[in-house]
Amino acid sequence: MSVINVGQAVVLGVVEGVTEFLPVSSTGHLKITEGLMNIPVDDDAVVGFSAVIQVGAIAAVLVYFFKDIVRIVSAWGRGLRNKEERQHHDYKFAWWVIYATIPIVIVGLGAKKLIEGPLASLWVVAGSLIVGSGVMWAADQMGRHKRGEDDTSFKDAMLVGSSQILALLFPGFSRSGATMSTALILDLDRVAATRLSFFLGIPALTGAGLYELKDALGTGVGAAPLAVGTLVSFVVAYGSIAWLLKFVAKHSFNAFVIYRIVIGVALFGLLATGVLDS
């Protein structure tokens, strides 16, 4: 019998779709939801399922930003063939995304047992939610929000891309939260920071989903729950992306900071009272 049924897959797909690109930690919310549904959070199949349904959310990014992606990939292709095209920002940006993904791949493969073992604890999630909130608040206050997407550089991409490691090692910190906070510290405006976070997440999250597919299929999760969870994640994530871009254009990240603190404190309470098992 599958460790995750179709009904649970729907719930987890919704959670993944809503939280993947909001700076609130999709991994943290998935682990909390799994715990509340008595799903073993450290089971290899469950870890694999969580990674695979992320592909649904990534597919939503590919669809939502299709024109941008085609423009960037086309510029990259032209640059490979024509030296003069290599001065185009889109050509450079394509390489920056590739380079910026390398650090998280190295750490992800090298620390896989640690990430899926001790660091998968809900205690780590609770602490990371709160600590990450402080980082996000400070970044939003420190940043001057004066640089747009066309002003990004190789240094920006590498620093923002490398910050994804924080969320990899400390589930609850939030990949989106880490990347957006880093971009804000580098003085990018909120919309540019959010879009950069989206683009840098595409190769990392897609790679993680494909890498974990064998574990999800081979150790206890059926094809039906995987398909349903991924589809639900795609639909919900598409709406979440559209909402987030409109929200950050007019608001600070304070609402997310407060929400993360509340969830983190509540999680500590649930763990301390034994309602949830870490």
N, C-alpha and C positions, 0 to 999 in steps of 0.2 A: 504493500500500500504506500502511496506517495506521502511524504512527510508534510506536504502542502496540498490541500484540496483546491478545487476550482473557486469556491467561495472565498477562501482565504487569499487566493491569488488575485481576485478582484480587489479586495481591500488593500493588499500590498501594492497592487498596480496603481491604485488611486493615490496612496501615500507617496510612492515613488514619483509619479507624475507631478504632483503638487509641489513636492519639496526638492526635487533634483536641482533645479536652477534657482530656487530661492535660497538666500544665505542662512538657512536654518538647519542644515545637515540632513540630507536624505538618508544617509546610513544610520544616523542616530534615530531618526523617526521610524525607519524600518525595523531596527533592533527593538525599539520600545514596543511597536505594534506586534512584532513577532512574540515578544515576551508576554504581552497581554493575551495573546491567542495561544499561549503555551506551545509555541513552536521553538525548538532548540536553536538559539541564535548562533551557536558555534558549530553546528552540524555542517559538514562539507557541502552537502546538497543545498542547504539553506543559504549558505554563503554564495554558492554558485548561482542559485535562483536570483538572489538580490542583484548580482552583477549582470546577469542576462537580461533582466527586465529593464535595466538601465539603457539597454540598446533601444528600447521603445522610446525612451525619452530623447536619446540622441537622434533617433530618426525624426522626431518632431523638430529638432533643431535644423536638421538637414532640409526638411520641407519648408520650415519658416524662413530660413536664410538662403533658400535655394539660389536666388539671383546673385547674392553676394558670393556664395561659394563658387558658382560657375564663373563669376568675374575673376575671383582670386586664382582658381585653378587654371583658367584660360591664360591669365597673365603669367603664371608659373610655366605653363607649357610653351608659350611664346618665348619666354626668357631662356629656356633650355635650348631653343633653336636659334635665337637671335641675340647676340651680345648687347645690342643697343636697348633691347627690351628689359634688360636686367636692372636698369635704373628705376623702373616703375615700382612704386610702393607696394602694389599688390604682389608682385613677383617676390620681393624681399619678405613680405609678410608671410607668404606661403612657406618659405624656408624657416622663418622664425618659429612658426607653429611646430614644424617638424623638430627643430633643435630643442625647443622648449619642452617637448614631450619626453626627451631622452632621460632627464633626471628622475622623473617619476617611474619610468619603466625600470630603470636600474634598481631603485629602492624597492619597488613593488616586487620584483623577482627575488632580490636579495633578502628581503625581510618578510617573505610570504608567511612563513610559519609563525613569526611573531605577530604579524598583522591579524592572522586568522586565529591566533591563540590568545595570549594574555591581553593584547590590546583590543580584543573584541568584547571585553567586559563592559557591561552597562555602567559600571562605576566610572570607567574611562569616558564613556559617552557623556555622562552627566557633568563631569568636570570640564570636559572639552567644550560643551555647550556654553558654560558660564565664562570660561577663560576666553573663548573665541568671541563672546559678546563684548568683552572689554577691549579686545584688539579691534573689532569692527567699529566700536564707538570712537576709539582714539583715532583710527584712520580717517573716519568721516570728519572729525574735528580738525585734524592736522592738514588734510588735503586742501589744496586751494582750488580744485575743480576747474582748472583753466585750460587743460589740454584735451583736445578732441581725438577721435579715432585716427585721423590722418597724421597726428603728431606722435604716434607710438614709434618706438625704436626697438632695435635688437635687444638692448639692455632691458627695456620694459618687458618684452615678451619672455626673456629668460628668467627674470625675477618673478614675474607673475606665474609663469609656468611651473617654476620650481616650488612655489608656495603651495602647490597642490599636494606636496609631500606631507604637509602638516595634517591635512584631512585624511591622508592614507594611513598615517601612523596613529592619529588620534581621532577615531570616528566620533563625530559630534562637533568637531571643529568646523566642518563644512568646507567642501571643495570650493563652492561658490563664494562662501564667506571669506576664505583665505585669499582667493584670487582677486576678488573685488576689493578687499581691504588693502592688499599690496598695490593694486592699481591706483587706489585713492591716495595712498601715501606718496605715490609717484606723481601726484597732481593731475591725474586724468579726471575728467568729469564723470558723474555717476553713470550716464548712459554709455560712454566709451568704456568705462570699467566693466560694466555689465556685458556689453557685446564682446569685449576681449575675453572675458570669462567663458562665454559661450563657445567661441571659436577654439580656445585652447582646450576645452573639455572634450571636443569631438574625438580626436584620436585616442586620448587616454581612456575615456569611458568605453568607446567602441572596442578597443583592444582588450580591456578588462572583461567585457561581456563575452567576447569570442574566446578568450583564454579560459574562462570559467565554464563554458558551455558543456564541456565533457564531464565536469563534476556534477553539474546540475542534472544532466540526463542519465548519468551512470551510477548515481549513488542515492536515489530516492525521490526524485521529483519527476513526475510524468510529463509527457509532451503537452497534454491539454492545459494543466496549470501554467506551464511556461508560456504557451501561446496566448492564453487569456491575460495573464499578468502583463506581458509585453504589449499587447494591443491596448489594454486599458491605460497603461503607462504612456503610450504614444498620444492617445486622444487627450488625456488630462494635461500632459506636459505642454502640448501645443497651446492650450488655453492659458496655462501658467506663464509661458514665455511672453505671450502678447500682453498679459496683464502686468508683468514685472517691468517691461520696457516703458510702459505708460506710467507706472507708479514712480520709478526712479527719476523720470524726467521732471517731476514736480515735488518729490518728497525726499527727505533724508532717510537713512537706514535705521533711525531710532526705533521704529515700530518693530523691526526684526530683532534689534538688540533686547528690547523689553521682553518680547515673546520668548527668545532663547533663554533668558534668565529664568523666566517663570517655568518653562519646561524643564530646565536643568535642576532647579530647586525641587520641583514636583517629583522628578525622577529620583533624586537623592532620597526623598521621603518614601517613595514606593519601595526602594531597595532596602532602606533602613528598617522599614516595618515588615518586610518579608512578603509584600504583595507581589513584587517581581523578584525573580531569581537572576542574579548577575550573570 
